[in-house]
Amino acid sequence: MPPHLPQPELCSPRLRLREVRADDAPALFAIHSDRRVMRYWSYPAWTELAQAERKVADIQRQRREQEMLVWAIADAHDDRLIGTSAVFAMQRGQGRAEIGYSLHPDWQGRGLASEALRLILRHLFDGLGLRRIEADIDPRNQASCRLVERLGFVREGVLRERWDVNGELADSALYGLLRRDFIDPP
């Protein structure tokens, strides 16, 4: 088993980032069944709650096996899951990892995704000592591209027709963030 990988609870005035729990499945389903959220993902929108329940079980298994970190992005006031962020493909010896995120549409446009990612990036850089974080984003998802660029990520390339989701081919814009380029205002 890999060495223990810390996943602390991360907090800001508006958010509580915590581990995903079994009772988060309905809220997770509300996000991943929404075609607006899933428009730019590499798999189609979910159609049944059981998919969310299986995903929660997978997240918990992966957490036990130290394969990845997945935070529930929860509202600080009522602890309701409003999104998630995953850190995966982590190679601590190389000082790198990949990051992904989603936020329910009702909570978008308020700076919450940026707030959550800043908390996680601080932990990855300062807590785990990583030096590079990568993100794979559909280049048509301009809001997500702008979000990571505001954090200091640089578009380093495009993989053409990388994904086929429901018969639609989509490119991947590859972004990289080095610790020294992280834009993290006080």
VEXGUVEX-978666 format. One record per atom (N, C-alpha, C): x, y, z; residue number from 1; residue in three letters. Coordinates in pm, whole numbers, plus 50000, padded with zeros to 5 digits. Layout:
% VEXGUVEX-978666
[[X; Y; Z]; NUM; 'ALA']
...
END
This chain:
% VEXGUVEX-978666
[[50085; 49881; 50000]; 1; 'MET']
[[50000; 50000; 50000]; 1; 'MET']
[[50089; 50125; 50000]; 1; 'MET']
[[50053; 50226; 49920]; 2; 'PRO']
[[50132; 50349; 49916]; 2; 'PRO']
[[50135; 50417; 50052]; 2; 'PRO']
[[50233; 50505; 50075]; 3; 'PRO']
[[50238; 50577; 50202]; 3; 'PRO']
[[50113; 50665; 50218]; 3; 'PRO']
[[50080; 50695; 50343]; 4; 'HIS']
[[49961; 50776; 50371]; 4; 'HIS']
[[49969; 50910; 50299]; 4; 'HIS']
[[49862; 50944; 50232]; 5; 'LEU']
[[49853; 51069; 50159]; 5; 'LEU']
[[49751; 51157; 50231]; 5; 'LEU']
[[49798; 51265; 50292]; 6; 'PRO']
[[49705; 51347; 50371]; 6; 'PRO']
[[49600; 51417; 50285]; 6; 'PRO']
[[49478; 51417; 50334]; 7; 'GLN']
[[49370; 51492; 50271]; 7; 'GLN']
[[49298; 51568; 50381]; 7; 'GLN']
[[49354; 51680; 50419]; 8; 'PRO']
[[49290; 51757; 50527]; 8; 'PRO']
[[49162; 51823; 50480]; 8; 'PRO']
[[49078; 51855; 50576]; 9; 'GLU']
[[48964; 51940; 50547]; 9; 'GLU']
[[49019; 52079; 50521]; 9; 'GLU']
[[48970; 52144; 50416]; 10; 'LEU']
[[49016; 52278; 50379]; 10; 'LEU']
[[48896; 52371; 50387]; 10; 'LEU']
[[48915; 52487; 50447]; 11; 'CYS']
[[48801; 52576; 50470]; 11; 'CYS']
[[48831; 52719; 50429]; 11; 'CYS']
[[48726; 52787; 50386]; 12; 'SER']
[[48728; 52931; 50362]; 12; 'SER']
[[48597; 52983; 50421]; 12; 'SER']
[[48575; 53112; 50422]; 13; 'PRO']
[[48449; 53162; 50479]; 13; 'PRO']
[[48324; 53105; 50410]; 13; 'PRO']
[[48334; 53073; 50281]; 14; 'ARG']
[[48215; 53025; 50208]; 14; 'ARG']
[[48214; 52875; 50184]; 14; 'ARG']
[[48329; 52810; 50194]; 15; 'LEU']
[[48339; 52669; 50155]; 15; 'LEU']
[[48402; 52582; 50262]; 15; 'LEU']
[[48361; 52456; 50260]; 16; 'ARG']
[[48424; 52351; 50340]; 16; 'ARG']
[[48456; 52238; 50243]; 16; 'ARG']
[[48584; 52210; 50224]; 17; 'LEU']
[[48625; 52099; 50139]; 17; 'LEU']
[[48656; 51981; 50230]; 17; 'LEU']
[[48584; 51874; 50210]; 18; 'ARG']
[[48590; 51758; 50298]; 18; 'ARG']
[[48586; 51632; 50214]; 18; 'ARG']
[[48600; 51518; 50281]; 19; 'GLU']
[[48590; 51391; 50209]; 19; 'GLU']
[[48446; 51368; 50165]; 19; 'GLU']
[[48430; 51292; 50057]; 20; 'VAL']
[[48298; 51258; 50005]; 20; 'VAL']
[[48237; 51150; 50094]; 20; 'VAL']
[[48108; 51167; 50126]; 21; 'ARG']
[[48036; 51072; 50212]; 21; 'ARG']
[[47925; 51004; 50132]; 21; 'ARG']
[[47877; 50891; 50182]; 22; 'ALA']
[[47769; 50817; 50116]; 22; 'ALA']
[[47645; 50904; 50098]; 22; 'ALA']
[[47616; 50991; 50196]; 23; 'ASP']
[[47495; 51074; 50184]; 23; 'ASP']
[[47510; 51188; 50083]; 23; 'ASP']
[[47627; 51199; 50018]; 24; 'ASP']
[[47648; 51298; 49912]; 24; 'ASP']
[[47598; 51249; 49776]; 24; 'ASP']
[[47561; 51121; 49765]; 25; 'ALA']
[[47524; 51064; 49634]; 25; 'ALA']
[[47414; 51143; 49563]; 25; 'ALA']
[[47304; 51182; 49628]; 26; 'PRO']
[[47201; 51258; 49556]; 26; 'PRO']
[[47252; 51392; 49501]; 26; 'PRO']
[[47332; 51462; 49579]; 27; 'ALA']
[[47386; 51591; 49532]; 27; 'ALA']
[[47486; 51569; 49419]; 27; 'ALA']
[[47566; 51463; 49428]; 28; 'LEU']
[[47660; 51430; 49322]; 28; 'LEU']
[[47584; 51394; 49194]; 28; 'LEU']
[[47475; 51320; 49209]; 29; 'PHE']
[[47392; 51286; 49094]; 29; 'PHE']
[[47334; 51413; 49030]; 29; 'PHE']
[[47292; 51509; 49112]; 30; 'ALA']
[[47236; 51634; 49058]; 30; 'ALA']
[[47337; 51707; 48971]; 30; 'ALA']
[[47464; 51696; 49004]; 31; 'ILE']
[[47570; 51761; 48924]; 31; 'ILE']
[[47597; 51682; 48797]; 31; 'ILE']
[[47623; 51552; 48812]; 32; 'HIS']
[[47667; 51471; 48699]; 32; 'HIS']
[[47554; 51425; 48608]; 32; 'HIS']
[[47431; 51454; 48643]; 33; 'SER']
[[47319; 51425; 48553]; 33; 'SER']
[[47278; 51551; 48477]; 33; 'SER']
[[47337; 51662; 48509]; 34; 'ASP']
[[47306; 51790; 48445]; 34; 'ASP']
[[47387; 51804; 48316]; 34; 'ASP']
[[47319; 51808; 48205]; 35; 'ARG']
[[47388; 51814; 48074]; 35; 'ARG']
[[47473; 51940; 48059]; 35; 'ARG']
[[47436; 52049; 48128]; 36; 'ARG']
[[47518; 52170; 48121]; 36; 'ARG']
[[47654; 52147; 48184]; 36; 'ARG']
[[47658; 52075; 48296]; 37; 'VAL']
[[47784; 52046; 48364]; 37; 'VAL']
[[47865; 51947; 48281]; 37; 'VAL']
[[47798; 51845; 48229]; 38; 'MET']
[[47868; 51735; 48163]; 38; 'MET']
[[47899; 51763; 48015]; 38; 'MET']
[[47857; 51876; 47966]; 39; 'ARG']
[[47877; 51911; 47824]; 39; 'ARG']
[[48022; 51892; 47780]; 39; 'ARG']
[[48117; 51925; 47865]; 40; 'TYR']
[[48258; 51922; 47825]; 40; 'TYR']
[[48337; 51812; 47895]; 40; 'TYR']
[[48270; 51714; 47953]; 41; 'TRP']
[[48339; 51603; 48019]; 41; 'TRP']
[[48368; 51492; 47919]; 41; 'TRP']
[[48447; 51396; 47961]; 42; 'SER']
[[48484; 51286; 47873]; 42; 'SER']
[[48387; 51168; 47882]; 42; 'SER']
[[48275; 51185; 47954]; 43; 'TYR']
[[48171; 51083; 47957]; 43; 'TYR']
[[48035; 51153; 47966]; 43; 'TYR']
[[47929; 51085; 47923]; 44; 'PRO']
[[47797; 51149; 47920]; 44; 'PRO']
[[47735; 51167; 48058]; 44; 'PRO']
[[47632; 51249; 48061]; 45; 'ALA']
[[47558; 51275; 48185]; 45; 'ALA']
[[47498; 51144; 48238]; 45; 'ALA']
[[47497; 51134; 48371]; 46; 'TRP']
[[47437; 51016; 48435]; 46; 'TRP']
[[47286; 51017; 48417]; 46; 'TRP']
[[47229; 50898; 48425]; 47; 'THR']
[[47085; 50885; 48407]; 47; 'THR']
[[47015; 50822; 48527]; 47; 'THR']
[[47091; 50772; 48624]; 48; 'GLU']
[[47028; 50711; 48741]; 48; 'GLU']
[[47113; 50731; 48866]; 48; 'GLU']
[[47046; 50742; 48979]; 49; 'LEU']
[[47111; 50766; 49107]; 49; 'LEU']
[[47215; 50658; 49139]; 49; 'LEU']
[[47191; 50537; 49095]; 50; 'ALA']
[[47285; 50427; 49122]; 50; 'ALA']
[[47425; 50459; 49069]; 50; 'ALA']
[[47435; 50536; 48962]; 51; 'GLN']
[[47566; 50575; 48910]; 51; 'GLN']
[[47640; 50661; 49012]; 51; 'GLN']
[[47570; 50751; 49075]; 52; 'ALA']
[[47631; 50836; 49178]; 52; 'ALA']
[[47670; 50752; 49299]; 52; 'ALA']
[[47585; 50659; 49337]; 53; 'GLU']
[[47617; 50573; 49451]; 53; 'GLU']
[[47742; 50490; 49424]; 53; 'GLU']
[[47754; 50438; 49301]; 54; 'ARG']
[[47876; 50363; 49263]; 54; 'ARG']
[[47998; 50454; 49264]; 54; 'ARG']
[[47981; 50578; 49218]; 55; 'LYS']
[[48094; 50672; 49215]; 55; 'LYS']
[[48141; 50704; 49357]; 55; 'LYS']
[[48049; 50724; 49449]; 56; 'VAL']
[[48086; 50750; 49588]; 56; 'VAL']
[[48164; 50631; 49643]; 56; 'VAL']
[[48117; 50510; 49616]; 57; 'ALA']
[[48188; 50390; 49662]; 57; 'ALA']
[[48327; 50383; 49600]; 57; 'ALA']
[[48340; 50417; 49471]; 58; 'ASP']
[[48471; 50419; 49404]; 58; 'ASP']
[[48563; 50522; 49469]; 58; 'ASP']
[[48511; 50641; 49495]; 59; 'ILE']
[[48591; 50746; 49559]; 59; 'ILE']
[[48642; 50698; 49694]; 59; 'ILE']
[[48554; 50638; 49772]; 60; 'GLN']
[[48595; 50592; 49905]; 60; 'GLN']
[[48698; 50479; 49895]; 60; 'GLN']
[[48682; 50389; 49799]; 61; 'ARG']
[[48780; 50283; 49779]; 61; 'ARG']
[[48915; 50342; 49736]; 61; 'ARG']
[[48912; 50433; 49641]; 62; 'GLN']
[[49036; 50496; 49594]; 62; 'GLN']
[[49104; 50571; 49707]; 62; 'GLN']
[[49027; 50631; 49792]; 63; 'ARG']
[[49083; 50703; 49907]; 63; 'ARG']
[[49155; 50605; 50001]; 63; 'ARG']
[[49091; 50491; 50027]; 64; 'ARG']
[[49153; 50390; 50113]; 64; 'ARG']
[[49282; 50337; 50051]; 64; 'ARG']
[[49282; 50324; 49919]; 65; 'GLU']
[[49398; 50268; 49850]; 65; 'GLU']
[[49499; 50376; 49812]; 65; 'GLU']
[[49470; 50500; 49848]; 66; 'GLN']
[[49562; 50613; 49827]; 66; 'GLN']
[[49587; 50641; 49679]; 66; 'GLN']
[[49493; 50613; 49593]; 67; 'GLU']
[[49512; 50637; 49451]; 67; 'GLU']
[[49489; 50783; 49412]; 67; 'GLU']
[[49401; 50850; 49483]; 68; 'MET']
[[49367; 50987; 49448]; 68; 'MET']
[[49304; 51058; 49567]; 68; 'MET']
[[49293; 51189; 49555]; 69; 'LEU']
[[49225; 51272; 49654]; 69; 'LEU']
[[49101; 51330; 49588]; 69; 'LEU']
[[48988; 51319; 49654]; 70; 'VAL']
[[48866; 51380; 49603]; 70; 'VAL']
[[48800; 51456; 49717]; 70; 'VAL']
[[48785; 51584; 49696]; 71; 'TRP']
[[48718; 51668; 49796]; 71; 'TRP']
[[48574; 51694; 49753]; 71; 'TRP']
[[48483; 51685; 49847]; 72; 'ALA']
[[48349; 51738; 49830]; 72; 'ALA']
[[48362; 51888; 49852]; 72; 'ALA']
[[48316; 51966; 49758]; 73; 'ILE']
[[48310; 52111; 49777]; 73; 'ILE']
[[48172; 52137; 49837]; 73; 'ILE']
[[48170; 52176; 49963]; 74; 'ALA']
[[48044; 52193; 50035]; 74; 'ALA']
[[48026; 52338; 50078]; 74; 'ALA']
[[47901; 52378; 50082]; 75; 'ASP']
[[47867; 52510; 50134]; 75; 'ASP']
[[47905; 52514; 50282]; 75; 'ASP']
[[47977; 52617; 50322]; 76; 'ALA']
[[48027; 52626; 50460]; 76; 'ALA']
[[47914; 52634; 50563]; 76; 'ALA']
[[47798; 52684; 50522]; 77; 'HIS']
[[47690; 52705; 50618]; 77; 'HIS']
[[47605; 52581; 50644]; 77; 'HIS']
[[47578; 52502; 50539]; 78; 'ASP']
[[47492; 52385; 50561]; 78; 'ASP']
[[47558; 52252; 50522]; 78; 'ASP']
[[47684; 52257; 50481]; 79; 'ASP']
[[47764; 52138; 50450]; 79; 'ASP']
[[47708; 52058; 50332]; 79; 'ASP']
[[47625; 52119; 50250]; 80; 'ARG']
[[47569; 52052; 50133]; 80; 'ARG']
[[47673; 52049; 50021]; 80; 'ARG']
[[47690; 51932; 49957]; 81; 'LEU']
[[47782; 51919; 49846]; 81; 'LEU']
[[47730; 52000; 49728]; 81; 'LEU']
[[47816; 52090; 49677]; 82; 'ILE']
[[47779; 52172; 49562]; 82; 'ILE']
[[47874; 52147; 49444]; 82; 'ILE']
[[47979; 52068; 49469]; 83; 'GLY']
[[48074; 52034; 49364]; 83; 'GLY']
[[48178; 51938; 49418]; 83; 'GLY']
[[48273; 51904; 49332]; 84; 'THR']
[[48384; 51817; 49373]; 84; 'THR']
[[48511; 51862; 49302]; 84; 'THR']
[[48622; 51822; 49358]; 85; 'SER']
[[48750; 51839; 49292]; 85; 'SER']
[[48834; 51716; 49319]; 85; 'SER']
[[48894; 51663; 49213]; 86; 'ALA']
[[48977; 51543; 49224]; 86; 'ALA']
[[49121; 51574; 49186]; 86; 'ALA']
[[49212; 51515; 49262]; 87; 'VAL']
[[49355; 51521; 49231]; 87; 'VAL']
[[49395; 51376; 49204]; 87; 'VAL']
[[49447; 51351; 49085]; 88; 'PHE']
[[49473; 51214; 49043]; 88; 'PHE']
[[49602; 51209; 48961]; 88; 'PHE']
[[49638; 51090; 48918]; 89; 'ALA']
[[49763; 51069; 48843]; 89; 'ALA']
[[49881; 51133; 48917]; 89; 'ALA']
[[49874; 51125; 49050]; 90; 'MET']
[[49977; 51189; 49131]; 90; 'MET']
[[50105; 51107; 49128]; 90; 'MET']
[[50214; 51175; 49104]; 91; 'GLN']
[[50347; 51115; 49106]; 91; 'GLN']
[[50431; 51201; 49200]; 91; 'GLN']
[[50424; 51168; 49328]; 92; 'ARG']
[[50491; 51252; 49428]; 92; 'ARG']
[[50640; 51257; 49405]; 92; 'ARG']
[[50700; 51147; 49360]; 93; 'GLY']
[[50843; 51146; 49332]; 93; 'GLY']
[[50882; 51243; 49222]; 93; 'GLY']
[[50789; 51265; 49130]; 94; 'GLN']
[[50811; 51360; 49021]; 94; 'GLN']
[[50756; 51499; 49054]; 94; 'GLN']
[[50683; 51509; 49165]; 95; 'GLY']
[[50630; 51639; 49207]; 95; 'GLY']
[[50515; 51689; 49122]; 95; 'GLY']
[[50433; 51598; 49067]; 96; 'ARG']
[[50325; 51640; 48978]; 96; 'ARG']
[[50196; 51565; 49005]; 96; 'ARG']
[[50086; 51624; 48959]; 97; 'ALA']
[[49954; 51562; 48967]; 97; 'ALA']
[[49863; 51632; 48867]; 97; 'ALA']
[[49746; 51572; 48846]; 98; 'GLU']
[[49642; 51632; 48762]; 98; 'GLU']
[[49524; 51668; 48850]; 98; 'GLU']
[[49448; 51768; 48806]; 99; 'ILE']
[[49333; 51814; 48884]; 99; 'ILE']
[[49212; 51829; 48793]; 99; 'ILE']
[[49096; 51800; 48849]; 100; 'GLY']
[[48969; 51820; 48781]; 100; 'GLY']
[[48869; 51874; 48882]; 100; 'GLY']
[[48758; 51928; 48833]; 101; 'TYR']
[[48661; 51990; 48922]; 101; 'TYR']
[[48527; 52003; 48853]; 101; 'TYR']
[[48423; 52012; 48933]; 102; 'SER']
[[48288; 52039; 48882]; 102; 'SER']
[[48213; 52116; 48990]; 102; 'SER']
[[48117; 52193; 48946]; 103; 'LEU']
[[48035; 52272; 49037]; 103; 'LEU']
[[47892; 52274; 48982]; 103; 'LEU']
[[47795; 52255; 49068]; 104; 'HIS']
[[47655; 52259; 49025]; 104; 'HIS']
[[47626; 52396; 48963]; 104; 'HIS']
[[47550; 52401; 48852]; 105; 'PRO']
[[47524; 52529; 48784]; 105; 'PRO']
[[47464; 52637; 48874]; 105; 'PRO']
[[47384; 52598; 48973]; 106; 'ASP']
[[47324; 52698; 49063]; 106; 'ASP']
[[47430; 52773; 49144]; 106; 'ASP']
[[47550; 52717; 49152]; 107; 'TRP']
[[47656; 52776; 49234]; 107; 'TRP']
[[47768; 52837; 49148]; 107; 'TRP']
[[47756; 52826; 49017]; 108; 'GLN']
[[47858; 52881; 48929]; 108; 'GLN']
[[47846; 53033; 48919]; 108; 'GLN']
[[47955; 53098; 48876]; 109; 'GLY']
[[47954; 53242; 48855]; 109; 'GLY']
[[47971; 53324; 48981]; 109; 'GLY']
[[48011; 53261; 49092]; 110; 'ARG']
[[48028; 53332; 49219]; 110; 'ARG']
[[48173; 53328; 49268]; 110; 'ARG']
[[48263; 53273; 49188]; 111; 'GLY']
[[48403; 53262; 49229]; 111; 'GLY']
[[48431; 53145; 49322]; 111; 'GLY']
[[48334; 53055; 49338]; 112; 'LEU']
[[48350; 52944; 49432]; 112; 'LEU']
[[48447; 52839; 49380]; 112; 'LEU']
[[48444; 52810; 49250]; 113; 'ALA']
[[48539; 52712; 49195]; 113; 'ALA']
[[48681; 52761; 49212]; 113; 'ALA']
[[48704; 52889; 49185]; 114; 'SER']
[[48837; 52948; 49203]; 114; 'SER']
[[48879; 52941; 49350]; 114; 'SER']
[[48787; 52970; 49439]; 115; 'GLU']
[[48815; 52966; 49582]; 115; 'GLU']
[[48853; 52824; 49626]; 115; 'GLU']
[[48778; 52725; 49577]; 116; 'ALA']
[[48807; 52586; 49611]; 116; 'ALA']
[[48942; 52543; 49555]; 116; 'ALA']
[[48969; 52577; 49430]; 117; 'LEU']
[[49095; 52536; 49368]; 117; 'LEU']
[[49214; 52602; 49438]; 117; 'LEU']
[[49201; 52725; 49479]; 118; 'ARG']
[[49311; 52790; 49553]; 118; 'ARG']
[[49344; 52713; 49681]; 118; 'ARG']
[[49239; 52672; 49754]; 119; 'LEU']
[[49262; 52595; 49877]; 119; 'LEU']
[[49336; 52465; 49846]; 119; 'LEU']
[[49292; 52396; 49742]; 120; 'ILE']
[[49354; 52268; 49706]; 120; 'ILE']
[[49496; 52288; 49655]; 120; 'ILE']
[[49516; 52387; 49571]; 121; 'LEU']
[[49650; 52412; 49516]; 121; 'LEU']
[[49748; 52448; 49627]; 121; 'LEU']
[[49704; 52527; 49723]; 122; 'ARG']
[[49793; 52558; 49838]; 122; 'ARG']
[[49835; 52429; 49908]; 122; 'ARG']
[[49740; 52339; 49928]; 123; 'HIS']
[[49772; 52211; 49993]; 123; 'HIS']
[[49869; 52129; 49908]; 123; 'HIS']
[[49845; 52125; 49779]; 124; 'LEU']
[[49931; 52044; 49693]; 124; 'LEU']
[[50073; 52100; 49688]; 124; 'LEU']
[[50084; 52231; 49678]; 125; 'PHE']
[[50217; 52292; 49669]; 125; 'PHE']
[[50286; 52300; 49805]; 125; 'PHE']
[[50216; 52353; 49903]; 126; 'ASP']
[[50279; 52376; 50033]; 126; 'ASP']
[[50274; 52253; 50125]; 126; 'ASP']
[[50163; 52182; 50123]; 127; 'GLY']
[[50148; 52066; 50210]; 127; 'GLY']
[[50215; 51941; 50158]; 127; 'GLY']
[[50202; 51917; 50027]; 128; 'LEU']
[[50260; 51795; 49969]; 128; 'LEU']
[[50391; 51820; 49896]; 128; 'LEU']
[[50426; 51946; 49875]; 129; 'GLY']
[[50552; 51978; 49809]; 129; 'GLY']
[[50555; 51950; 49661]; 129; 'GLY']
[[50437; 51946; 49596]; 130; 'LEU']
[[50437; 51926; 49451]; 130; 'LEU']
[[50486; 52053; 49383]; 130; 'LEU']
[[50534; 52039; 49261]; 131; 'ARG']
[[50584; 52155; 49186]; 131; 'ARG']
[[50505; 52184; 49060]; 131; 'ARG']
[[50421; 52086; 49015]; 132; 'ARG']
[[50347; 52103; 48890]; 132; 'ARG']
[[50210; 52036; 48900]; 132; 'ARG']
[[50107; 52110; 48856]; 133; 'ILE']
[[49970; 52058; 48850]; 133; 'ILE']
[[49922; 52076; 48707]; 133; 'ILE']
[[49852; 51974; 48656]; 134; 'GLU']
[[49803; 51978; 48519]; 134; 'GLU']
[[49652; 51968; 48516]; 134; 'GLU']
[[49591; 52025; 48413]; 135; 'ALA']
[[49446; 52019; 48392]; 135; 'ALA']
[[49419; 51992; 48245]; 135; 'ALA']
[[49323; 51908; 48218]; 136; 'ASP']
[[49279; 51871; 48082]; 136; 'ASP']
[[49140; 51930; 48066]; 136; 'ASP']
[[49124; 52028; 47976]; 137; 'ILE']
[[48998; 52101; 47962]; 137; 'ILE']
[[48956; 52104; 47816]; 137; 'ILE']
[[48828; 52079; 47792]; 138; 'ASP']
[[48776; 52095; 47656]; 138; 'ASP']
[[48791; 52243; 47621]; 138; 'ASP']
[[48862; 52277; 47513]; 139; 'PRO']
[[48887; 52418; 47482]; 139; 'PRO']
[[48760; 52498; 47453]; 139; 'PRO']
[[48649; 52432; 47426]; 140; 'ARG']
[[48522; 52504; 47407]; 140; 'ARG']
[[48466; 52553; 47540]; 140; 'ARG']
[[48516; 52497; 47651]; 141; 'ASN']
[[48470; 52537; 47784]; 141; 'ASN']
[[48549; 52661; 47827]; 141; 'ASN']
[[48512; 52772; 47770]; 142; 'GLN']
[[48586; 52897; 47793]; 142; 'GLN']
[[48587; 52940; 47939]; 142; 'GLN']
[[48478; 52917; 48010]; 143; 'ALA']
[[48474; 52957; 48152]; 143; 'ALA']
[[48580; 52880; 48232]; 143; 'ALA']
[[48594; 52751; 48205]; 144; 'SER']
[[48693; 52672; 48277]; 144; 'SER']
[[48835; 52712; 48236]; 144; 'SER']
[[48854; 52739; 48109]; 145; 'CYS']
[[48987; 52784; 48063]; 145; 'CYS']
[[49025; 52915; 48131]; 145; 'CYS']
[[48932; 53010; 48137]; 146; 'ARG']
[[48959; 53138; 48203]; 146; 'ARG']
[[48988; 53119; 48351]; 146; 'ARG']
[[48913; 53028; 48415]; 147; 'LEU']
[[48932; 53002; 48557]; 147; 'LEU']
[[49076; 52959; 48585]; 147; 'LEU']
[[49125; 52858; 48515]; 148; 'VAL']
[[49260; 52810; 48544]; 148; 'VAL']
[[49365; 52912; 48504]; 148; 'VAL']
[[49340; 52986; 48398]; 149; 'GLU']
[[49436; 53090; 48356]; 149; 'GLU']
[[49449; 53198; 48463]; 149; 'GLU']
[[49338; 53233; 48529]; 150; 'ARG']
[[49344; 53333; 48637]; 150; 'ARG']
[[49426; 53283; 48755]; 150; 'ARG']
[[49438; 53152; 48769]; 151; 'LEU']
[[49519; 53094; 48877]; 151; 'LEU']
[[49666; 53081; 48838]; 151; 'LEU']
[[49698; 53108; 48711]; 152; 'GLY']
[[49837; 53100; 48666]; 152; 'GLY']
[[49868; 52985; 48572]; 152; 'GLY']
[[49769; 52898; 48546]; 153; 'PHE']
[[49791; 52788; 48452]; 153; 'PHE']
[[49821; 52843; 48313]; 153; 'PHE']
[[49904; 52771; 48239]; 154; 'VAL']
[[49941; 52807; 48103]; 154; 'VAL']
[[49894; 52696; 48009]; 154; 'VAL']
[[49830; 52734; 47898]; 155; 'ARG']
[[49791; 52635; 47798]; 155; 'ARG']
[[49918; 52590; 47727]; 155; 'ARG']
[[49947; 52461; 47739]; 156; 'GLU']
[[50073; 52407; 47686]; 156; 'GLU']
[[50055; 52324; 47560]; 156; 'GLU']
[[49932; 52298; 47522]; 157; 'GLY']
[[49909; 52221; 47400]; 157; 'GLY']
[[49764; 52180; 47387]; 157; 'GLY']
[[49734; 52123; 47271]; 158; 'VAL']
[[49600; 52073; 47243]; 158; 'VAL']
[[49613; 51935; 47181]; 158; 'VAL']
[[49536; 51842; 47235]; 159; 'LEU']
[[49526; 51708; 47177]; 159; 'LEU']
[[49397; 51705; 47096]; 159; 'LEU']
[[49411; 51691; 46968]; 160; 'ARG']
[[49295; 51697; 46878]; 160; 'ARG']
[[49215; 51567; 46884]; 160; 'ARG']
[[49082; 51584; 46884]; 161; 'GLU']
[[48988; 51473; 46883]; 161; 'GLU']
[[49025; 51366; 46985]; 161; 'GLU']
[[49056; 51409; 47106]; 162; 'ARG']
[[49099; 51316; 47211]; 162; 'ARG']
[[48985; 51231; 47267]; 162; 'ARG']
[[48866; 51290; 47278]; 163; 'TRP']
[[48753; 51220; 47340]; 163; 'TRP']
[[48638; 51203; 47241]; 163; 'TRP']
[[48566; 51094; 47255]; 164; 'ASP']
[[48443; 51068; 47180]; 164; 'ASP']
[[48335; 51043; 47284]; 164; 'ASP']
[[48246; 51141; 47300]; 165; 'VAL']
[[48138; 51130; 47398]; 165; 'VAL']
[[48006; 51141; 47322]; 165; 'VAL']
[[47930; 51033; 47328]; 166; 'ASN']
[[47801; 51029; 47258]; 166; 'ASN']
[[47815; 51063; 47110]; 166; 'ASN']
[[47922; 51017; 47048]; 167; 'GLY']
[[47943; 51039; 46905]; 167; 'GLY']
[[47999; 51174; 46868]; 167; 'GLY']
[[48028; 51258; 46966]; 168; 'GLU']
[[48085; 51390; 46939]; 168; 'GLU']
[[48234; 51389; 46975]; 168; 'GLU']
[[48318; 51424; 46879]; 169; 'LEU']
[[48462; 51429; 46904]; 169; 'LEU']
[[48498; 51563; 46966]; 169; 'LEU']
[[48589; 51557; 47066]; 170; 'ALA']
[[48627; 51679; 47137]; 170; 'ALA']
[[48778; 51681; 47158]; 170; 'ALA']
[[48833; 51801; 47147]; 171; 'ASP']
[[48975; 51821; 47173]; 171; 'ASP']
[[48997; 51836; 47323]; 171; 'ASP']
[[49124; 51828; 47364]; 172; 'SER']
[[49166; 51857; 47501]; 172; 'SER']
[[49272; 51965; 47499]; 172; 'SER']
[[49248; 52071; 47573]; 173; 'ALA']
[[49352; 52172; 47595]; 173; 'ALA']
[[49425; 52129; 47722]; 173; 'ALA']
[[49556; 52117; 47713]; 174; 'LEU']
[[49636; 52076; 47828]; 174; 'LEU']
[[49697; 52198; 47892]; 174; 'LEU']
[[49671; 52213; 48022]; 175; 'TYR']
[[49720; 52326; 48099]; 175; 'TYR']
[[49818; 52277; 48205]; 175; 'TYR']
[[49919; 52358; 48234]; 176; 'GLY']
[[50013; 52327; 48339]; 176; 'GLY']
[[50034; 52447; 48430]; 176; 'GLY']
[[50050; 52420; 48559]; 177; 'LEU']
[[50077; 52524; 48657]; 177; 'LEU']
[[50199; 52484; 48737]; 177; 'LEU']
[[50301; 52568; 48734]; 178; 'LEU']
[[50419; 52547; 48818]; 178; 'LEU']
[[50400; 52624; 48948]; 178; 'LEU']
[[50455; 52573; 49054]; 179; 'ARG']
[[50440; 52637; 49186]; 179; 'ARG']
[[50474; 52785; 49180]; 179; 'ARG']
[[50582; 52819; 49111]; 180; 'ARG']
[[50627; 52959; 49108]; 180; 'ARG']
[[50531; 53050; 49030]; 180; 'ARG']
[[50441; 52990; 48950]; 181; 'ASP']
[[50347; 53070; 48870]; 181; 'ASP']
[[50208; 53079; 48930]; 181; 'ASP']
[[50186; 53012; 49043]; 182; 'PHE']
[[50055; 53010; 49108]; 182; 'PHE']
[[50017; 53150; 49152]; 182; 'PHE']
[[49904; 53198; 49105]; 183; 'ILE']
[[49853; 53330; 49142]; 183; 'ILE']
[[49762; 53312; 49262]; 183; 'ILE']
[[49812; 53351; 49378]; 184; 'ASP']
[[49743; 53328; 49504]; 184; 'ASP']
[[49748; 53455; 49588]; 184; 'ASP']
[[49654; 53547; 49561]; 185; 'PRO']
[[49658; 53672; 49638]; 185; 'PRO']
[[49632; 53649; 49786]; 185; 'PRO']
[[49687; 53735; 49870]; 186; 'PRO']
[[49666; 53720; 50015]; 186; 'PRO']
[[49522; 53741; 50055]; 186; 'PRO']
END
